[in-house]
């Protein structure tokens, strides 16, 4: 698995991520990115990746904020 595929697989397995926005500038990148679909990263590797990423990763869903679009300024 490439580093890009690992990153995509990690994002797809992160319960705090609602959608993965994946970009590509060449057709072969799209094909490669699809290779991350369905990859199951073992829990111990997910934990190790989170450890390496340090404070840039938030795994506790209690600390994420959901905004009600009806309460945004300018919404009716």
C-alpha positions in Angstrom: 0.0 0.0 0.0 1.3 3.5 -0.8 1.5 6.3 1.7 -1.5 8.0 0.0 -3.5 4.8 0.2 -2.6 4.4 3.9 -3.7 8.0 4.5 -7.0 7.5 2.7 -7.7 4.2 4.5 -6.9 5.9 7.9 -9.3 8.8 7.1 -12.0 6.3 6.0 -11.6 4.4 9.3 -11.7 7.5 11.5 -15.2 7.7 13.1 -14.8 11.4 13.5 -14.6 11.9 9.7 -17.9 12.3 7.9 -16.5 12.3 4.4 -13.1 11.9 2.8 -12.3 14.5 0.2 -9.7 12.9 -2.1 -8.2 14.7 -5.0 -6.2 13.6 -8.0 -4.5 15.4 -10.8 -3.9 12.3 -13.0 -6.1 9.3 -13.8 -3.5 6.9 -12.4 -3.9 8.7 -9.0 -7.6 8.0 -9.0 -6.9 4.4 -9.7 -4.4 4.3 -6.9 -6.7 6.1 -4.5 -9.4 3.5 -5.1 -7.0 0.9 -3.8 -7.6 2.3 -0.3 -11.3 1.5 -0.4 -12.1 -1.4 1.8 -8.6 -1.6 3.4 -8.9 -2.6 7.1 -6.1 -1.2 9.1 -5.6 -3.3 12.3 -6.4 -1.4 15.5 -2.8 -1.6 16.8 -1.6 0.1 13.6 -4.4 2.8 13.8 -3.2 3.5 17.4 0.4 3.7 16.3 -0.5 6.1 13.5 -2.4 8.3 16.0 0.5 8.2 18.3 2.9 9.4 15.6 0.5 12.1 14.5 0.3 13.3 18.2 -1.9 16.3 19.0 -3.0 16.8 15.4 -5.5 13.9 15.8 -8.7 14.1 17.8 -10.2 10.6 18.3 -12.8 11.5 21.0 -16.1 12.2 19.3 -17.3 14.0 22.5 -14.8 16.8 21.6 -16.1 17.4 18.1 -18.7 20.1 17.6 -21.8 19.7 15.5 -23.3 22.9 14.2 -27.0 23.1 13.5 -27.3 24.8 10.1 -30.5 26.5 11.2 -28.6 28.4 13.9 -26.0 29.9 11.7 -26.1 33.6 11.1 -28.1 34.5 8.1 -30.1 31.3 8.0 -33.9 31.4 8.1 
